[in-house]
Amino acid sequence: MARTDVRFRRAYNRLIELCGALAPGGSLPSENALAAEFGVSRTVVRAGLKRLVKVGILSWDGREKTVLRCPEERDRLALDGAASGDDMEELEARFLDWVLRFDVPAGTPLNVAQLSRDFGVAPHRLQEFLSSFTPFGLVERRPHGGWTLLGFTRDFAVELSEFRSVLELNAVRHVVNAPVDHSIWRQLGQIRGEHLALKEQIDAKFHDFSKLDERFHTALNSVVRNRFVAEFQKVISLIFHYHYMWDKTDERRRNAAAIEEHLALIDALEKRDAAAAEEAARGHLRTSMTTLLSSLRDHQLG
């Protein structure tokens, strides 16, 4: 296994040990403190924290990182052998998080060696990951080596928006018909609470909406068990949820409006009102496409 993979796994296991030393309800230190203690980048620490949330060990809300349960031995990652099946998903999360937090502009050269160190992965795995985006025209390999993150044309945005509508309206129909014991209802209840909490603090925390937006749409699409939906969802996430090309001057108003649109859709879904849910979804999708096209024009890319 490459040294960069081992670095992430060791850092994650250190987080596991730290959680194990705390009783449920205990809090982890800041990302900066953890990165300094483990000798890794904040990107690696954030990836580890996200995995802890995913497996139910940690609750992460802003700066609060609260232990939910004591880790078990099976929660640890092996330091030898093949990479786990979740590794590519974790790399995707780290890459998209990097794009969002640093507002990476179109045309940026991607330094594979540096990014592999920052993300804690082997260079060949990062190469494989970037290659997966080439069919969509989001990245391209430079003639003499390396990669470039491309911009998005108006036609690209329109085509992706139309395809996104097909996927999400299908997901809405699946959710409406999901059985009462399906996990989506628990997820929607939790996501509703997060929307209401953010709505109350929108002036100070409107930047937090992007991650909540991603969780909401990911939860909807997770009901559809289709490998092709999963593949295209990562491209949709990159463009719609990780809005590094959006005009930030109007971000608060946009995010406040999107919260209301999400809540309307959640209300209709929980009532099993198929017509109202589809209407709410179509309205939100139209807003998303309009916002994206406006952003492309503002950046002279549309």
C-alpha positions as CSV (number, residue, x, y, z in Angstrom):
1,M,0.0,0.0,0.0
2,A,1.3,3.5,-0.9
3,R,2.6,5.7,1.9
4,T,-0.1,8.2,1.4
5,D,-2.8,5.6,1.9
6,V,-1.1,4.5,5.1
7,R,-0.9,8.2,6.3
8,F,-4.7,8.5,6.1
9,R,-5.4,5.1,7.7
10,R,-3.0,5.9,10.6
11,A,-4.6,9.3,11.1
12,Y,-8.1,7.7,11.0
13,N,-7.1,5.0,13.5
14,R,-5.7,7.7,15.8
15,L,-9.1,9.4,15.6
16,I,-10.7,6.1,16.5
17,E,-8.4,5.8,19.5
18,L,-9.2,9.3,20.6
19,C,-12.9,8.7,20.4
20,G,-12.4,5.5,22.4
21,A,-10.7,7.4,25.1
22,L,-13.8,9.7,25.5
23,A,-17.2,8.7,26.8
24,P,-20.2,9.2,24.5
25,G,-20.9,12.9,24.6
26,G,-17.3,13.9,24.7
27,S,-15.9,16.4,22.2
28,L,-12.9,16.2,19.8
29,P,-10.4,19.0,19.5
30,S,-10.3,21.4,16.5
31,E,-9.2,20.3,13.1
32,N,-6.1,22.3,13.3
33,A,-5.2,20.8,16.7
34,L,-5.8,17.3,15.4
35,A,-3.8,17.9,12.2
36,A,-0.9,19.2,14.3
37,E,-1.1,16.3,16.7
38,F,-1.2,13.6,13.9
39,G,1.3,15.4,11.6
40,V,-1.1,15.4,8.6
41,S,-3.0,18.0,6.6
42,R,-6.4,19.3,7.6
43,T,-7.8,17.7,4.5
44,V,-6.8,14.3,5.8
45,V,-8.3,15.1,9.2
46,R,-11.6,16.2,7.7
47,A,-11.7,13.0,5.6
48,G,-11.3,11.0,8.8
49,L,-13.9,13.0,10.6
50,K,-16.4,12.4,7.7
51,R,-15.8,8.7,7.9
52,L,-16.5,8.7,11.6
53,V,-19.8,10.5,11.0
54,K,-20.6,8.0,8.2
55,V,-20.1,5.0,10.5
56,G,-22.1,6.6,13.4
57,I,-19.2,7.2,15.8
58,L,-19.3,11.0,15.6
59,S,-21.8,13.8,15.2
60,W,-20.2,16.9,13.5
61,D,-22.0,20.2,13.6
62,G,-19.8,23.2,12.8
63,R,-17.0,23.2,15.3
64,E,-18.8,20.7,17.6
65,K,-17.5,17.1,17.1
66,T,-19.3,14.9,19.6
67,V,-18.7,11.2,20.2
68,L,-21.9,9.2,19.8
69,R,-20.6,5.7,20.6
70,C,-17.5,3.9,21.6
71,P,-15.6,2.5,18.6
72,E,-15.1,-1.2,18.1
73,E,-12.1,-3.0,16.8
74,R,-13.8,-3.6,13.5
75,D,-14.1,0.2,13.0
76,R,-10.3,0.4,12.6
77,L,-8.7,0.4,9.1
78,A,-6.1,-2.1,8.2
79,L,-2.6,-0.7,7.5
80,D,-1.8,-3.5,5.0
81,G,-3.6,-5.3,2.2
82,A,-5.9,-3.9,-0.4
83,A,-7.7,-0.6,-0.2
84,S,-11.3,-0.7,1.0
85,G,-14.2,-0.2,-1.2
86,D,-15.0,3.1,0.4
87,D,-11.6,4.7,-0.5
88,M,-12.7,6.1,-3.8
89,E,-15.7,7.7,-2.2
90,E,-13.6,9.2,0.5
91,L,-11.2,10.6,-2.2
92,E,-14.2,12.1,-4.0
93,A,-15.3,13.8,-0.8
94,R,-11.8,15.2,-0.2
95,F,-11.5,16.5,-3.7
96,L,-14.9,18.2,-3.7
97,D,-14.2,19.7,-0.3
98,W,-10.9,21.1,-1.5
99,V,-12.7,22.6,-4.6
100,L,-15.3,24.2,-2.3
101,R,-13.1,25.6,0.4
102,F,-10.5,27.1,-1.8
103,D,-12.8,28.3,-4.6
104,V,-10.6,26.6,-7.3
105,P,-11.2,28.5,-10.5
106,A,-11.7,27.0,-14.0
107,G,-8.4,26.4,-15.8
108,T,-6.5,25.6,-12.7
109,P,-3.6,23.1,-13.3
110,L,-3.9,20.1,-10.9
111,N,-0.6,19.1,-9.3
112,V,-1.1,15.4,-8.7
113,A,1.9,14.9,-6.5
114,Q,0.9,17.8,-4.2
115,L,-2.8,16.8,-4.1
116,S,-2.0,13.2,-3.4
117,R,0.0,14.4,-0.4
118,D,-2.8,16.7,0.7
119,F,-5.5,14.1,0.3
120,G,-3.5,11.3,1.8
121,V,-3.8,9.0,-1.2
122,A,-1.5,7.3,-3.7
123,P,-0.8,9.3,-6.9
124,H,-2.1,6.5,-9.1
125,R,-5.4,6.5,-7.3
126,L,-5.8,10.2,-7.8
127,Q,-5.0,9.7,-11.5
128,E,-7.7,7.1,-11.7
129,F,-10.1,9.4,-9.9
130,L,-9.4,12.3,-12.3
131,S,-9.7,10.0,-15.3
132,S,-13.3,9.2,-14.2
133,F,-14.2,12.8,-14.8
134,T,-12.8,13.1,-18.4
135,P,-16.0,11.7,-20.1
136,F,-17.9,14.6,-18.7
137,G,-15.4,17.2,-19.9
138,L,-14.7,18.5,-16.4
139,V,-10.9,17.8,-16.4
140,E,-8.4,17.1,-19.1
141,R,-5.0,15.6,-19.2
142,R,-2.3,18.1,-20.4
143,P,-0.2,17.2,-23.4
144,H,3.0,17.0,-21.4
145,G,1.6,15.5,-18.2
146,G,-0.7,16.6,-15.4
147,W,-4.3,17.7,-15.4
148,T,-6.4,20.9,-15.7
149,L,-9.7,21.6,-14.1
150,L,-11.9,22.9,-16.9
151,G,-14.7,25.5,-16.9
152,F,-18.3,24.8,-17.8
153,T,-20.1,26.0,-20.9
154,R,-23.8,27.0,-21.0
155,D,-24.7,24.0,-23.1
156,F,-22.9,21.7,-20.6
157,A,-24.9,23.3,-17.7
158,V,-28.2,23.0,-19.6
159,E,-27.6,19.4,-20.5
160,L,-26.6,18.4,-17.0
161,S,-29.6,20.3,-15.5
162,E,-32.0,18.4,-17.8
163,F,-30.5,15.1,-16.9
164,R,-30.4,16.0,-13.2
165,S,-34.2,16.6,-13.5
166,V,-34.8,13.2,-14.9
167,L,-32.8,11.5,-12.0
168,E,-34.3,13.6,-9.2
169,L,-37.9,13.4,-10.3
170,N,-37.5,9.7,-10.5
171,A,-36.0,9.7,-7.0
172,V,-38.9,11.8,-5.7
173,R,-41.3,9.1,-7.0
174,H,-39.3,6.4,-5.3
175,V,-39.3,8.3,-2.0
176,V,-43.1,8.8,-2.0
177,N,-43.6,5.1,-2.4
178,A,-40.9,4.0,0.1
179,P,-42.2,1.8,2.9
180,V,-42.7,3.4,6.3
181,D,-39.7,1.6,7.8
182,H,-37.3,2.9,5.1
183,S,-34.3,4.8,6.4
184,I,-35.1,7.8,4.1
185,W,-37.9,8.9,6.5
186,R,-35.4,9.1,9.4
187,Q,-32.9,10.9,7.2
188,L,-35.5,13.5,6.0
189,G,-36.6,14.1,9.6
190,Q,-33.0,14.9,10.6
191,I,-32.3,16.9,7.5
192,R,-35.5,19.0,8.1
193,G,-34.2,19.8,11.6
194,E,-30.9,20.9,10.2
195,H,-32.6,23.1,7.6
196,L,-34.7,24.8,10.3
197,A,-31.7,25.3,12.5
198,L,-29.7,26.9,9.6
199,K,-32.8,29.0,8.7
200,E,-32.6,30.5,12.2
201,Q,-28.9,31.4,11.8
202,I,-28.9,32.2,8.1
203,D,-27.2,35.6,8.5
204,A,-24.1,34.1,10.1
205,K,-24.0,30.6,8.7
206,F,-25.4,30.9,5.1
207,H,-22.1,29.4,3.8
208,D,-23.0,26.1,5.5
209,F,-25.9,25.5,3.1
210,S,-23.8,23.9,0.4
211,K,-23.0,20.8,2.5
212,L,-26.6,20.6,3.7
213,D,-27.8,20.8,0.1
214,E,-25.5,18.0,-0.8
215,R,-26.7,15.8,2.0
216,F,-30.4,16.4,1.1
217,H,-30.0,15.6,-2.6
218,T,-27.8,12.6,-1.8
219,A,-30.4,11.3,0.6
220,L,-33.1,11.6,-2.1
221,N,-31.1,9.8,-4.7
222,S,-29.9,7.1,-2.3
223,V,-33.4,5.6,-2.5
224,V,-32.9,4.6,-6.1
225,R,-30.6,1.6,-6.3
226,N,-29.0,2.2,-9.7
227,R,-25.3,2.2,-10.4
228,F,-25.6,4.7,-13.2
229,V,-27.4,7.2,-10.9
230,A,-24.5,6.9,-8.4
231,E,-22.0,7.6,-11.2
232,F,-23.6,10.7,-12.5
233,Q,-24.4,12.0,-8.9
234,K,-20.7,12.8,-8.3
235,V,-20.7,15.1,-11.4
236,I,-23.9,16.8,-10.2
237,S,-22.4,17.2,-6.8
238,L,-19.3,18.9,-8.2
239,I,-21.3,21.5,-10.1
240,F,-24.5,22.1,-8.1
241,H,-23.5,21.4,-4.5
242,Y,-19.9,22.5,-4.6
243,H,-20.6,25.9,-6.1
244,Y,-17.1,27.2,-6.5
245,M,-18.1,29.2,-9.6
246,W,-21.2,30.7,-8.1
247,D,-21.4,34.5,-7.5
248,K,-20.9,34.8,-3.8
249,T,-22.4,38.3,-3.6
250,D,-25.9,37.0,-3.6
251,E,-25.2,33.7,-1.7
252,R,-27.2,34.5,1.4
253,R,-30.4,35.3,-0.4
254,R,-30.1,32.2,-2.7
255,N,-29.4,29.9,0.1
256,A,-32.3,31.2,2.2
257,A,-34.6,30.7,-0.7
258,A,-33.3,27.2,-1.3
259,I,-33.9,26.2,2.3
260,E,-37.6,27.1,1.8
261,E,-37.7,25.1,-1.4
262,H,-36.2,22.1,0.3
263,L,-38.6,22.3,3.3
264,A,-41.6,22.5,0.9
265,L,-40.3,19.3,-0.8
266,I,-39.8,17.5,2.5
267,D,-43.3,18.5,3.6
268,A,-44.8,17.0,0.4
269,L,-42.7,13.9,0.7
270,E,-43.6,13.2,4.3
271,K,-47.3,13.6,3.4
272,R,-46.9,11.1,0.5
273,D,-48.4,13.8,-1.8
274,A,-46.8,12.8,-5.1
275,A,-48.2,15.7,-7.1
276,A,-47.1,18.3,-4.6
277,A,-43.7,16.7,-4.2
278,E,-43.1,16.7,-8.0
279,E,-44.2,20.3,-8.3
280,A,-41.9,21.3,-5.4
281,A,-39.0,19.3,-7.0
282,R,-39.5,20.9,-10.4
283,G,-39.6,24.4,-8.9
284,H,-36.4,23.8,-7.0
285,L,-34.7,22.3,-10.1
286,R,-35.6,25.3,-12.2
287,T,-34.2,27.6,-9.6
288,S,-30.9,25.6,-9.5
289,M,-30.5,25.7,-13.3
290,T,-31.2,29.5,-13.4
291,T,-28.7,30.1,-10.6
292,L,-26.0,28.0,-12.4
293,L,-26.6,29.7,-15.7
294,S,-26.5,33.1,-14.1
295,S,-23.2,32.2,-12.4
296,L,-21.7,31.1,-15.7
297,R,-22.6,34.4,-17.3
298,D,-21.1,36.3,-14.4
299,H,-17.9,34.4,-14.9
300,Q,-18.0,34.9,-18.7
301,L,-18.2,31.1,-19.2
302,G,-21.7,30.8,-20.4
